[in-house]
Amino acid sequence: MAQASDDDPANHYDRYTNAQLEAVCEAMSPTRYISGLADGGWGTLGIGGKTYYYRSACYMELVRRTGRAELCAKVVERRSLWGDGSNHSPKACAEVAAAYQAREKQSAQELATFKSSVEGAFRISELQVQVLPGGHWQVEVHTEGQRSGTYQLQLVKVRDGTVLRQETLSMNRSESFTWELSRAEVVGGTSLPNIFPMAVRMSYLVPASGSRPAAEHSTGIRNFTLSAE
C-alpha cells in the first residue's frame, strides 16, 4: 500500500488535459492502492472503508471527463476483506461512461431543437448612417428573415455601454428602422475632435417551449463609428 503525497499526480488530476491525464494513468503502477483501513472510510460497510487502485481511479476520472467506455477495461476492482472496491470497478466505470454519453446525447438533442427554434430569425441586413444639419446623425437599419416573433433592437455607445435607442417589437416581415441621434447625446462632455464607436444589436426573444425556458438569441451586431469636431 502507498499513500499519495501532495505532489503526487493522483492528487492533482485538475492539472492535466485529457491527453496528459491518459499518459499519467498509463504510467501509474497497477499495484499501488489505498486501503479501506487507512483512507478515513472505516465504518462505511460496518467493517471497513473504500479501497481502490490509484491507476483505476485515474482511469475512472478520465472516463468521467470523456465518456470513453473502452477505458473501463483498464479499471481493476481491488478486493479486500477490510475494504469495498466496487466504486472503482469495470461495472462502475461503465455506469460513469453511460451517464456521460446520455448527457452528451441530451445536450445534442437540446442544441438541435434550439437551432430549429431560431432558424430563419430576422437579422440586420444593412446599416446606413447619414450626417444631418447641425452635426446630428440618422441611422437606418434594414432587416431580413422569415421567422415571426418578438425582437429587440438596441443602438449602443460601445465605450460605456449606454443604450441610446431600444425597441421591442413583433415582426413577421422584413422592415427598416430609422433613428435620429442628436449631437448632444452622442458627444456628451467628451472633448473634440473625437470618434465614437457605436453598435446596433438585434436579438430574437425565443419563447419558452416545454421544459426549455425563454431565451434571448443574438441574430447580429453591426458596428460603426461617428465622428465629431
DOTOR-30521 format. One record per residue (C-alpha): residue in three letters; x negated, y, z negated. Coordinates in nm, 2 decimals, decimal comma, padded with zeros to 4 digits. Last residue first. Layout:
BEGIN
(r 'ALA' (X Y Z))
...
end
This chain:
BEGIN
(r 'GLU' (01,53 06,80 03,45))
(r 'ALA' (01,74 06,49 03,43))
(r 'SER' (01,70 06,14 03,57))
(r 'LEU' (01,94 05,85 03,56))
(r 'THR' (01,82 05,49 03,59))
(r 'PHE' (01,99 05,17 03,69))
(r 'ASN' (02,05 04,82 03,56))
(r 'ARG' (02,33 04,59 03,67))
(r 'ILE' (02,43 04,31 03,44))
(r 'GLY' (02,64 04,00 03,53))
(r 'THR' (02,91 03,75 03,45))
(r 'SER' (02,85 03,74 03,08))
(r 'HIS' (03,08 03,49 02,91))
(r 'GLU' (03,26 03,59 02,59))
(r 'ALA' (03,42 03,29 02,40))
(r 'ALA' (03,75 03,16 02,27))
(r 'PRO' (03,72 02,85 02,07))
(r 'ARG' (03,69 02,50 02,22))
(r 'SER' (03,90 02,24 02,03))
(r 'GLY' (04,18 02,26 02,28))
(r 'SER' (04,12 02,56 02,50))
(r 'ALA' (04,04 02,91 02,38))
(r 'PRO' (04,04 03,18 02,64))
(r 'VAL' (03,72 03,29 02,82))
(r 'LEU' (03,67 03,67 02,80))
(r 'TYR' (03,48 03,73 03,12))
(r 'SER' (03,20 03,98 03,08))
(r 'MET' (03,06 04,27 03,28))
(r 'ARG' (02,77 04,48 03,19))
(r 'VAL' (02,67 04,82 03,34))
(r 'ALA' (02,32 04,93 03,24))
(r 'MET' (02,13 05,26 03,19))
(r 'PRO' (01,77 05,37 03,16))
(r 'PHE' (01,75 05,75 03,11))
(r 'ILE' (01,47 05,95 03,27))
(r 'ASN' (01,32 06,27 03,13))
(r 'PRO' (01,24 06,63 03,21))
(r 'LEU' (01,34 06,73 02,95))
(r 'SER' (01,35 06,67 02,58))
(r 'THR' (01,63 06,45 02,45))
(r 'GLY' (01,90 06,60 02,23))
(r 'GLY' (02,19 06,44 02,42))
(r 'VAL' (02,08 06,37 02,77))
(r 'VAL' (02,35 06,12 02,87))
(r 'GLU' (02,64 06,26 02,67))
(r 'ALA' (02,55 06,62 02,75))
(r 'ARG' (02,50 06,56 03,12))
(r 'SER' (02,86 06,43 03,15))
(r 'LEU' (02,92 06,09 03,29))
(r 'GLU' (03,21 06,02 03,53))
(r 'TRP' (03,33 05,67 03,56))
(r 'THR' (03,47 05,49 03,86))
(r 'PHE' (03,60 05,13 03,88))
(r 'SER' (03,65 04,91 04,19))
(r 'GLU' (03,86 04,60 04,20))
(r 'SER' (03,86 04,24 04,33))
(r 'ARG' (04,18 04,05 04,24))
(r 'ASN' (04,35 03,89 03,94))
(r 'MET' (04,21 04,11 03,66))
(r 'SER' (04,33 04,19 03,31))
(r 'LEU' (04,14 04,47 03,14))
(r 'THR' (03,90 04,56 02,87))
(r 'GLU' (03,72 04,89 02,95))
(r 'GLN' (03,42 05,04 02,78))
(r 'ARG' (03,23 05,36 02,85))
(r 'LEU' (02,93 05,52 02,68))
(r 'VAL' (02,82 05,22 02,47))
(r 'THR' (02,51 05,33 02,29))
(r 'GLY' (02,24 05,06 02,29))
(r 'ASP' (01,96 05,29 02,19))
(r 'ARG' (01,73 05,28 02,49))
(r 'VAL' (01,97 05,09 02,72))
(r 'LYS' (02,24 05,36 02,73))
(r 'VAL' (02,54 05,13 02,81))
(r 'LEU' (02,83 05,12 03,05))
(r 'GLN' (03,06 04,83 02,95))
(r 'LEU' (03,32 04,63 03,14))
(r 'GLN' (03,53 04,36 02,97))
(r 'TYR' (03,74 04,10 03,15))
(r 'THR' (04,07 03,92 03,09))
(r 'GLY' (04,18 03,66 03,34))
(r 'SER' (04,22 03,56 03,70))
(r 'ARG' (03,93 03,37 03,85))
(r 'GLN' (03,86 03,47 04,21))
(r 'GLY' (03,56 03,70 04,23))
(r 'GLU' (03,43 04,04 04,34))
(r 'THR' (03,36 04,36 04,17))
(r 'HIS' (03,26 04,72 04,27))
(r 'VAL' (03,13 04,97 04,01))
(r 'GLU' (03,12 05,35 04,08))
(r 'VAL' (02,91 05,57 03,85))
(r 'GLN' (02,96 05,95 03,89))
(r 'TRP' (02,70 06,18 03,74))
(r 'HIS' (02,67 06,53 03,59))
(r 'GLY' (02,39 06,78 03,67))
(r 'GLY' (02,62 07,07 03,71))
(r 'PRO' (02,75 06,95 04,04))
(r 'LEU' (02,77 06,57 04,07))
(r 'VAL' (02,49 06,32 04,13))
(r 'GLN' (02,62 05,99 04,27))
(r 'VAL' (02,55 05,64 04,14))
(r 'GLN' (02,66 05,32 04,33))
(r 'LEU' (02,70 04,97 04,19))
(r 'GLU' (02,78 04,66 04,40))
(r 'SER' (02,90 04,30 04,35))
(r 'ILE' (02,97 04,31 03,97))
(r 'ARG' (03,13 03,98 03,87))
(r 'PHE' (03,47 03,82 03,86))
(r 'ALA' (03,48 03,46 03,74))
(r 'GLY' (03,48 03,20 04,02))
(r 'GLU' (03,38 02,92 03,78))
(r 'VAL' (03,42 03,02 03,42))
(r 'SER' (03,64 02,72 03,30))
(r 'SER' (03,45 02,47 03,52))
(r 'LYS' (03,12 02,57 03,36))
(r 'PHE' (03,28 02,52 03,02))
(r 'THR' (03,40 02,17 03,10))
(r 'ALA' (03,06 02,07 03,24))
(r 'LEU' (02,89 02,21 02,93))
(r 'GLU' (03,14 02,02 02,70))
(r 'GLN' (03,08 01,70 02,89))
(r 'ALA' (02,70 01,74 02,87))
(r 'SER' (02,72 01,82 02,50))
(r 'GLN' (02,94 01,51 02,44))
(r 'LYS' (02,69 01,29 02,63))
(r 'GLU' (02,40 01,43 02,44))
(r 'ARG' (02,57 01,38 02,10))
(r 'ALA' (02,65 01,02 02,20))
(r 'GLN' (02,29 00,96 02,31))
(r 'TYR' (02,17 01,09 01,97))
(r 'ALA' (02,41 00,87 01,78))
(r 'ALA' (02,31 00,56 01,99))
(r 'ALA' (01,94 00,63 01,92))
(r 'VAL' (02,00 00,65 01,55))
(r 'GLU' (02,21 00,33 01,55))
(r 'ALA' (01,93 00,15 01,74))
(r 'CYS' (01,68 00,26 01,48))
(r 'ALA' (01,90 00,13 01,20))
(r 'LYS' (01,91 -00,21 01,38))
(r 'PRO' (01,54 -00,21 01,46))
(r 'SER' (01,47 -00,15 01,09))
(r 'HIS' (01,37 00,15 00,88))
(r 'ASN' (01,69 00,20 00,67))
(r 'SER' (01,69 -00,17 00,60))
(r 'GLY' (01,36 -00,17 00,41))
(r 'ASP' (01,51 -00,22 00,06))
(r 'GLY' (01,24 -00,26 -00,21))
(r 'TRP' (01,14 -00,48 -00,50))
(r 'LEU' (01,17 -00,83 -00,34))
(r 'SER' (01,02 -00,69 -00,03))
(r 'ARG' (01,10 -00,69 00,34))
(r 'ARG' (00,95 -00,43 00,57))
(r 'GLU' (01,15 -00,37 00,89))
(r 'VAL' (00,94 -00,32 01,20))
(r 'VAL' (01,01 -00,04 01,44))
(r 'LYS' (00,82 -00,08 01,77))
(r 'ALA' (01,11 -00,24 01,95))
(r 'CYS' (01,31 00,07 01,85))
(r 'LEU' (01,10 00,27 02,10))
(r 'GLU' (01,32 00,14 02,38))
(r 'ALA' (01,61 00,33 02,23))
(r 'ARG' (01,47 00,67 02,33))
(r 'GLY' (01,72 00,91 02,16))
(r 'THR' (01,47 01,19 02,17))
(r 'ARG' (01,44 01,36 01,83))
(r 'ARG' (01,59 01,08 01,62))
(r 'VAL' (01,39 00,83 01,82))
(r 'LEU' (01,07 01,01 01,74))
(r 'GLU' (01,16 01,02 01,37))
(r 'MET' (01,23 00,65 01,38))
(r 'TYR' (00,89 00,59 01,55))
(r 'CYS' (00,72 00,77 01,26))
(r 'ALA' (00,92 00,57 01,00))
(r 'SER' (00,80 00,25 01,17))
(r 'ARG' (00,44 00,36 01,16))
(r 'TYR' (00,47 00,46 00,79))
(r 'TYR' (00,60 00,11 00,71))
(r 'TYR' (00,91 00,10 00,49))
(r 'THR' (01,03 00,06 00,13))
(r 'LYS' (01,33 00,21 -00,05))
(r 'GLY' (01,39 00,15 -00,42))
(r 'GLY' (01,42 -00,13 -00,66))
(r 'ILE' (01,64 -00,34 -00,89))
(r 'GLY' (01,97 -00,16 -00,91))
(r 'LEU' (01,97 -00,10 -00,54))
(r 'THR' (01,86 00,26 -00,55))
(r 'GLY' (01,72 00,21 -00,91))
(r 'TRP' (01,37 00,30 -00,83))
(r 'GLY' (01,35 00,54 -00,53))
(r 'GLY' (01,07 00,76 -00,66))
(r 'ASP' (00,84 00,62 -00,39))
(r 'ALA' (00,63 00,39 -00,60))
(r 'LEU' (00,84 00,07 -00,67))
(r 'GLY' (01,01 00,07 -00,34))
(r 'SER' (00,67 00,06 -00,18))
(r 'ILE' (00,54 00,28 00,10))
(r 'TYR' (00,37 00,11 00,38))
(r 'ARG' (00,05 00,10 00,58))
(r 'THR' (00,04 -00,23 00,78))
(r 'PRO' (00,11 -00,11 01,13))
(r 'SER' (-00,18 00,14 01,11))
(r 'MET' (-00,10 00,47 01,28))
(r 'ALA' (-00,24 00,55 01,62))
(r 'GLU' (00,08 00,47 01,81))
(r 'CYS' (00,28 00,69 01,58))
(r 'VAL' (00,04 00,99 01,63))
(r 'ALA' (00,04 00,93 02,01))
(r 'GLU' (00,42 00,94 02,01))
(r 'LEU' (00,41 01,25 01,79))
(r 'GLN' (00,20 01,43 02,05))
(r 'ALA' (00,45 01,36 02,33))
(r 'ASN' (00,74 01,47 02,11))
(r 'THR' (00,56 01,79 02,01))
(r 'TYR' (00,38 01,78 01,68))
(r 'ARG' (00,35 02,00 01,37))
(r 'ASP' (00,70 01,91 01,25))
(r 'TYR' (00,60 01,55 01,19))
(r 'HIS' (00,38 01,68 00,90))
(r 'ASN' (00,39 01,43 00,61))
(r 'ALA' (00,32 01,12 00,81))
(r 'PRO' (00,04 01,31 00,98))
(r 'ASP' (-00,16 01,30 00,65))
(r 'ASP' (-00,28 01,64 00,53))
(r 'ASP' (-00,08 01,63 00,20))
(r 'SER' (-00,17 01,26 00,14))
(r 'ALA' (00,04 00,97 00,24))
(r 'GLN' (00,04 00,68 -00,01))
(r 'ALA' (-00,12 00,35 00,08))
(r 'MET' (00,00 00,00 00,00))
end
